[in-house]
Amino acid sequence: MFESRDEVRQVYLEVWQKMQQQQLLEPMQAMIAEVIEIHPEYHALLDNNDAIKQQEFTPDQGQTNPFLHMGMHIALREQTATDRPPGITAVYQKLLGSKGQHQAEHAMMECLGQALWNAQRNNQAPDENAYLECLQKL
């Protein structure tokens, strides 16, 4: 597990560099690379290695944190691969049929973000039942 924001960002930057150099990727790096590939709007940021490490992305400035956004894609892919919470894979499969992978994950991100926000606000683990209920309404 990563211990800091800088470590997380460094992993993305290393994967981006490996992608540019067409180097072999480990399985987790390959998943990160897939997510980077579907977000060309972040490629220029990843090219700006030093600046991106320290950049703050604040919603009040209208900025999306690219690392958080891509991390949510990865979290959803891991959740659906392991069916945790139970039932998420069925929701994902249903959404895939109507939206495609990228848009299905974006729809699911709303529920994931809400579950994480509530958990942080209440200082407790995410409520998997409420999370799944939100997903099932999509």
Secondary structure, DSSP 8 states (H G I E B T S, - for coil): ---SHHHHHHHHHHHHHHHHTT----HHHHHHHHHHHT-GGGHHHHHSHHHHHH----GGGT---HHHHHHHHHHHHHHHHHT-STTHHHHHHHHHHHH-HHHHHHHHHHHHHHHHHHHHHHTS---HHHHHHHHHT-
